[in-house]
């Protein structure tokens, strides 16, 4: 982008520029009627309230791990959304006691890395944080983030990026509500809020998923389906969850409802299938609790077999409504291929797949291992893993419901050995109890797959202090347009 003229680039001002994605043009800024903010992050006025606000001119010197611009103001370091290194900008700073909230007002001098966000809802939604950066800048940001975090352990390999960094999410869920005119709207909640943003397309969702929920929204009035209201507890349809098999083309639609009484459900299913014959299964999930959880416990199949199938690294997996399956299968193949390469399997090794989920990485590793034991607390996921093992004719993998750490401690107590532990914990990382059990079992090699490199660093330090050294580090961009980055670490016993 060229340098701004006198008025500068205003993130809250609608621009005429647009970018062509998949043959469709999307305006650079939101253009919803009646939205006076026209693209300003929706939290602005609520945050400021009656607080004092001043204007300041600042220069961005770097980025935080969350992609926010770092600036200095009155001796304080502030973090400003949508600001890039090297840019000068005008910001407003609201203060109340110790609370300081900066907001970008306009960019005076723009970075060469700045682009117009292709998504119309970017400044409202908050689900993506990097769309104002070009692809190279996003890659550099994520690489530098991992390089800095991993400094104590060595130099990471170049990040594995995605050729087409849009349309990748194979799972999406949409919420419904009423606008001021009492018309049904559908979309996503703004980040860290329950303000529903009416939208027709999310550029990182599978396009077919967005088409389906739009159809459902249009059908709701004729079927007298009211969107659920969290405040009053009234209404019927809470969410629509769509899962897409990127290879198989199979599609699951889950109607998350507040009551099991669904009048006209047969006709609804018939009409939805007529509009979208590509749908292979439809479920009704009942969630009548006042909770932020999307899915409830009660489930009923309305059409099809209740699951879909997809292929990953040459193996087929059954995916249920509740089962965890990697969101970006294109990048997952790169992630798993690299992880198994780091495991250096020759066909004889005993492998522990900790936090195994539905068995994806363990089953893929079984093709090159002697024996695989997958361990997972979630009993539904273990059931899926066993079914997936049978589907693929795998004879050398077993899956167990339980705590992975306790499983390894019991192995060590019996004098059993594991050559490799593959671990893929949640964002919170592993706890010391789990890590100590790994150390007690003493596998020759650990492959640590992380969706949160910050907690991965903490865990790696513990393992290094207890006899392991880091042999390889590989970041993978699993979630383009967002600040999230996954990272794989290969660790071996010091004696090796």
C-alpha positions in Angstrom: 0.0 0.0 0.0 1.2 3.5 -0.8 1.9 5.9 2.0 -1.2 7.7 3.4 -1.9 11.2 2.4 -2.8 13.9 4.9 -6.0 12.2 6.2 -4.3 8.9 6.6 -5.7 5.4 6.5 -8.7 5.0 8.9 -9.6 1.5 10.0 -13.0 2.8 10.9 -13.7 4.4 7.6 -15.2 2.6 4.6 -13.0 2.3 1.6 -13.9 1.5 -2.0 -11.0 -1.0 -2.5 -11.8 -4.7 -2.6 -10.1 -8.0 -3.2 -11.3 -10.8 -5.4 -11.5 -14.1 -3.5 -12.9 -17.1 -5.2 -14.4 -15.0 -7.9 -16.4 -12.8 -5.4 -15.6 -9.3 -4.4 -15.7 -8.4 -0.8 -15.6 -4.8 0.3 -12.7 -3.8 2.5 -14.8 -2.5 5.3 -18.2 -3.4 6.7 -21.1 -1.9 4.8 -24.1 -2.9 6.8 -26.9 -0.3 6.8 -27.4 1.5 10.0 -24.0 0.7 11.4 -22.6 4.1 12.2 -19.2 2.7 13.2 -18.7 1.4 9.7 -15.9 -0.9 10.5 -14.6 0.2 13.9 -14.2 -2.6 16.4 -17.5 -3.0 18.1 -16.1 -2.7 21.6 -14.9 0.9 21.2 -17.7 3.0 22.8 -18.5 0.3 25.4 -15.0 0.3 26.6 -14.6 4.1 26.7 -17.8 4.9 28.5 -17.2 8.0 30.6 -13.4 7.5 30.7 -11.1 10.3 29.7 -9.8 10.0 26.1 -6.8 11.8 24.6 -5.3 11.7 21.1 -1.6 11.0 20.5 0.7 10.4 17.6 2.8 7.3 17.9 5.2 5.1 16.0 4.9 1.3 16.0 8.1 -0.5 16.9 7.0 -4.2 16.8 4.3 -6.7 17.3 3.1 -8.8 20.3 2.4 -12.5 19.9 -1.2 -11.5 19.4 -0.3 -9.4 16.4 -0.9 -6.0 18.1 1.3 -3.1 17.4 3.7 -2.0 20.2 3.9 1.8 20.9 5.2 4.0 23.7 3.0 6.6 25.3 3.9 8.6 28.4 6.5 6.1 29.4 4.1 3.2 29.0 4.1 0.4 26.5 0.8 0.1 24.8 -0.6 -2.6 22.4 -2.7 -1.2 19.5 -4.8 -3.5 17.3 -4.3 -3.2 13.5 -1.0 -1.3 13.7 2.1 -2.5 11.9 5.8 -2.0 12.6 7.3 1.2 11.2 3.9 2.9 10.9 3.1 6.3 12.4 -0.4 6.7 13.5 -2.9 8.7 15.5 -4.4 6.8 18.4 -7.0 7.6 21.1 -6.1 6.5 24.6 -8.8 6.1 27.2 -7.8 5.9 30.8 -9.6 5.0 34.0 -7.5 4.5 37.1 -4.9 1.9 36.1 -6.9 0.9 33.0 -5.4 2.2 29.7 -7.1 1.4 26.4 -5.5 2.5 23.1 -7.4 2.5 19.8 -6.1 3.1 16.3 -7.8 6.2 14.9 -5.8 6.6 11.6 -2.6 5.5 10.1 -0.5 8.5 9.0 2.3 6.6 7.3 1.5 3.1 6.1 3.7 0.0 6.0 4.4 -1.7 2.7 3.0 -4.8 4.4 -0.5 -3.3 4.9 -3.4 -4.4 2.6 -7.1 -3.8 2.7 -8.7 -6.8 4.6 -10.7 -8.8 2.0 -13.3 -9.6 4.6 -16.2 -7.2 5.0 -16.6 -8.0 8.7 -12.9 -8.0 9.7 -13.0 -5.0 12.1 -16.2 -6.1 13.7 -15.7 -9.8 14.1 -12.2 -10.3 15.6 -12.1 -14.0 14.6 -9.2 -13.2 12.3 -6.4 -10.8 13.5 -4.0 -10.5 10.5 -6.0 -9.8 7.4 -4.6 -6.3 7.3 -1.2 -7.9 6.6 -0.1 -9.3 3.2 0.7 -13.0 3.1 4.5 -12.6 3.3 4.1 -10.3 6.4 1.8 -12.9 8.0 4.4 -15.6 7.3 7.2 -13.5 8.7 5.2 -12.6 11.8 4.6 -16.3 12.7 8.1 -17.3 11.9 9.5 -14.6 14.1 7.1 -15.5 16.9 8.3 -19.1 16.9 12.0 -18.1 16.4 11.8 -15.8 19.5 10.0 -18.4 21.7 12.3 -21.2 20.7 15.6 -19.3 21.2 16.5 -21.4 24.3 16.3 -24.6 22.2 17.7 -23.9 18.7 16.8 -22.4 15.3 13.4 -23.5 13.9 12.9 -24.6 10.3 11.0 -22.3 7.9 7.3 -22.3 8.6 5.1 -24.6 6.5 2.5 -22.3 4.9 -0.7 -22.8 2.9 -1.0 -22.1 -0.9 -4.6 -20.9 -0.6 -5.0 -19.5 2.9 -8.8 -19.2 2.7 -11.9 -21.5 2.8 -9.9 -24.0 4.9 -12.1 -24.6 8.0 -14.0 -27.9 7.7 -16.1 -27.1 10.8 -18.1 -24.0 11.4 -20.9 -23.0 13.7 -23.3 -20.2 13.3 -25.6 -18.4 15.8 -29.0 -16.9 15.1 -30.8 -13.9 16.6 -33.2 -11.0 15.9 -32.1 -7.5 14.8 -33.9 -4.3 15.9 -36.5 -4.8 13.2 -37.2 -8.3 14.6 -35.8 -9.9 11.5 -33.8 -13.2 11.8 -30.1 -12.8 11.3 -27.3 -15.3 11.4 -23.6 -14.9 11.9 -20.8 -15.0 14.5 -20.3 -13.3 17.9 -17.8 -10.5 18.0 -14.7 -11.6 19.8 -15.0 -11.5 23.6 -18.6 -10.5 23.5 -22.1 -11.7 22.8 -22.8 -9.2 20.2 -24.1 -11.1 17.1 -22.7 -9.9 13.8 -25.0 -10.4 10.9 -22.9 -11.8 8.0 -23.3 -13.9 4.9 -19.8 -15.3 4.4 -16.7 -16.0 6.5 -13.7 -16.2 4.2 -12.0 -18.9 6.2 -15.1 -21.2 6.3 -15.8 -23.8 3.7 -18.0 -21.9 1.2 -20.6 -24.7 1.1 -21.0 -24.5 4.9 -21.9 -20.9 4.7 -24.4 -21.5 1.9 -26.1 -24.2 4.0 -26.6 -22.1 7.1 -27.9 -19.2 4.9 -30.5 -21.5 3.5 -31.5 -22.5 7.0 -31.8 -18.9 8.1 -34.1 -18.2 5.1 -36.2 -21.3 6.0 -36.7 -20.4 9.6 -39.6 -17.9 9.1 -41.7 -20.3 7.0 -41.2 -23.1 9.5 -41.9 -20.7 12.4 -38.6 -21.4 14.0 -37.5 -18.6 16.4 -33.8 -18.1 17.2 -32.9 -18.8 20.8 -32.5 -15.8 23.1 -29.9 -16.4 25.8 -31.2 -13.6 28.0 -34.8 -14.7 28.1 -34.3 -18.5 27.5 -36.9 -18.4 24.8 -36.7 -19.5 21.2 -35.8 -22.8 19.5 -32.7 -22.8 17.2 -29.5 -22.0 19.0 -26.8 -22.8 16.5 -26.1 -24.6 13.2 -22.9 -26.7 13.2 -21.7 -27.8 9.7 -18.8 -30.3 9.2 -17.4 -30.9 5.7 -15.3 -33.8 4.5 -12.8 -32.0 2.3 -11.8 -35.2 0.4 -15.0 -37.2 0.6 -17.4 -34.3 0.0 -19.7 -35.6 2.7 -21.5 -32.9 4.8 -23.0 -33.1 8.3 -25.5 -30.5 9.5 -26.2 -30.3 13.2 -29.3 -28.3 14.4 -28.6 -27.3 18.0 -32.0 -26.6 19.6 -33.3 -25.6 23.0 -36.1 -28.2 23.1 -36.5 -31.7 21.7 -40.0 -30.8 20.4 -39.4 -30.0 16.7 -42.6 -29.4 15.0 -42.5 -30.2 11.3 -39.0 -31.6 11.5 -39.6 -34.1 8.7 -40.7 -31.4 6.3 -37.8 -29.2 7.4 -35.3 -32.0 6.7 -37.0 -32.7 3.3 -36.8 -29.0 2.3 -33.2 -28.7 3.4 -32.1 -31.8 1.5 -34.0 -30.5 -1.6 -32.1 -27.2 -1.4 -28.7 -29.0 -0.7 -28.7 -32.6 -1.9 -25.0 -32.7 -1.1 -25.9 -33.0 2.7 -25.3 -36.6 3.7 -26.5 -36.5 7.3 -28.6 -34.2 9.6 -28.7 -34.4 13.3 -30.6 -32.6 16.1 -28.7 -31.8 19.2 -30.6 -30.6 22.3 -28.9 -28.0 24.5 -31.3 -26.6 27.0 -28.7 -25.4 29.4 -27.6 -21.8 30.1 -24.1 -22.4 28.9 -21.6 -21.2 26.4 -21.0 -24.7 25.2 -22.4 -25.3 21.7 -23.5 -28.9 22.0 -25.7 -30.6 24.5 -25.8 -34.2 25.6 -28.9 -35.4 23.8 -28.6 -36.1 20.1 -31.0 -37.5 17.4 -30.2 -38.5 13.8 -32.8 -37.0 11.5 -31.2 -38.2 8.2 -28.3 -40.3 7.2 -25.9 -42.3 9.4 -25.1 -39.6 11.9 -21.4 -39.3 10.9 -19.3 -38.3 7.9 -16.1 -39.8 6.6 -13.0 -38.0 5.4 -9.5 -39.0 4.3 -6.2 -37.8 5.9 -2.8 -39.1 4.9 -4.4 -41.9 3.0 -6.5 -43.2 5.9 -10.3 -42.8 6.4 -11.8 -41.4 9.5 -15.4 -41.4 10.8 -16.3 -37.9 12.2 -19.2 -37.5 14.6 -20.8 -34.3 15.8 -18.8 -34.2 19.0 -15.5 -35.7 17.9 -12.4 -33.6 17.5 -10.9 -33.5 14.0 -8.3 -31.1 12.9 -9.9 -27.9 11.4 -7.6 -27.5 8.4 -7.0 -30.9 6.8 -4.6 -29.6 4.1 -2.2 -28.3 6.7 -2.9 -31.2 9.0 -1.3 -33.6 6.4 1.8 -31.4 6.5 1.8 -31.3 10.3 1.3 -35.1 10.7 3.8 -36.0 8.0 6.5 -33.9 9.6 5.6 -35.2 13.1 5.9 -38.8 12.0 9.1 -38.0 10.2 10.5 -36.6 13.4 9.5 -39.8 15.2 12.0 -41.7 12.9 10.0 -44.9 12.9 11.5 -48.0 11.3 8.7 -50.5 11.8 9.7 -51.9 15.2 9.1 -49.1 17.7 6.5 -49.0 20.5 4.7 -45.7 20.2 2.4 -43.9 22.8 -0.1 -41.5 21.2 -1.0 -39.3 24.2 -4.1 -37.2 24.0 -5.0 -39.3 21.0 -8.5 -38.0 20.3 -10.1 -40.1 17.5 -6.8 -41.7 16.7 -5.7 -39.7 13.7 -2.0 -39.3 14.3 -1.6 -42.7 16.1 -3.3 -44.6 13.2 -1.2 -42.8 10.6 2.0 -43.5 12.7 0.9 -47.2 12.9 1.9 -47.7 9.2 5.5 -47.2 10.2 5.6 -48.4 13.8 5.7 -51.8 15.5 2.9 -51.1 18.0 0.8 -48.0 18.9 -1.1 -47.4 22.1 -3.4 -44.4 22.0 -4.7 -43.0 25.3 -7.5 -40.5 25.7 -9.8 -39.3 28.5 -12.9 -38.7 26.3 -14.7 -42.0 26.0 -16.6 -40.9 22.9 -13.3 -40.1 21.2 -11.8 -43.5 22.2 -14.9 -45.2 20.7 -14.3 -43.3 17.4 -10.6 -44.2 17.5 -11.4 -47.9 17.8 -14.0 -47.7 15.0 -11.4 -45.8 12.8 -8.8 -48.5 13.5 -11.2 -51.2 12.3 -12.2 -49.2 9.3 -8.6 -48.9 8.1 -7.7 -52.5 8.9 -5.1 -51.5 11.5 -3.9 -54.5 13.5 -1.0 -53.0 15.5 -2.9 -50.1 17.3 -4.9 -50.2 20.6 -6.8 -47.4 22.2 -7.5 -46.9 25.9 -9.8 -44.6 27.8 -7.9 -43.0 30.7 -5.2 -40.6 31.8 -2.1 -40.7 29.6 0.2 -39.9 32.5 -1.2 -42.7 34.7 -1.0 -45.1 31.7 2.7 -44.4 31.3 3.4 -44.7 35.0 1.8 -48.1 35.1 3.8 -49.1 32.0 7.0 -48.1 33.8 6.0 -49.9 36.9 5.6 -53.1 34.9 9.0 -52.6 33.4 7.6 -51.9 29.9 9.3 -49.5 27.5 8.1 -47.1 24.9 10.5 -45.9 22.1 8.5 -42.8 21.1 5.8 -40.6 22.8 3.8 -38.4 20.5 1.9 -35.8 22.5 -0.6 -33.3 21.2 -2.1 -31.6 24.3 -4.7 -28.8 24.5 -3.8 -25.1 24.5 -3.0 -25.2 28.2 -0.2 -27.7 27.5 0.7 -30.6 29.8 0.9 -30.5 33.5 3.9 -31.6 35.6 2.2 -34.9 36.5 2.0 -35.9 32.9 5.5 -34.7 32.1 7.0 -36.5 35.0 5.3 -39.7 33.8 7.0 -39.2 30.5 10.4 -38.8 32.2 9.7 -41.9 34.3 8.9 -44.0 31.2 12.1 -42.6 29.5 11.1 -43.0 25.8 14.1 -42.5 23.5 12.2 -39.8 21.5 9.4 -37.3 22.2 7.5 -35.6 19.4 5.6 -32.7 20.9 2.8 -31.2 18.7 1.5 -27.9 20.1 -1.3 -25.6 19.3 0.1 -23.1 21.8 3.9 -22.6 21.6 3.9 -20.5 24.7 2.9 -23.4 26.9 5.0 -25.7 24.8 8.1 -23.7 25.8 7.3 -24.2 29.5 6.9 -27.9 29.0 10.0 -28.3 26.9 12.1 -26.6 29.6 10.9 -29.2 32.1 11.8 -32.0 29.7 15.2 -30.5 29.0 15.9 -30.2 32.7 15.1 -33.9 33.0 17.4 -35.4 30.4 16.1 -34.5 27.0 17.6 -32.3 24.3 15.8 -30.6 21.4 16.8 -32.0 18.0 14.3 -30.3 15.7 11.6 -27.5 15.6 9.0 -27.2 12.8 6.3 -24.5 12.9 3.2 -25.0 10.7 0.6 -22.4 9.8 -2.6 -24.2 10.5 -4.8 -21.1 10.8 -4.0 -18.5 8.1 -5.4 -14.9 8.8 -5.2 -15.5 12.5 -2.4 -15.2 15.0 -2.4 -18.9 15.9 0.5 -21.1 14.8 1.3 -24.8 15.6 4.7 -26.0 16.3 6.4 -29.5 16.5 9.4 -30.2 18.6 11.5 -33.3 18.3 13.3 -34.2 21.6 15.6 -37.1 22.3 17.2 -38.5 25.5 20.5 -36.8 26.2 22.3 -40.2 26.2 21.2 -40.6 22.5 
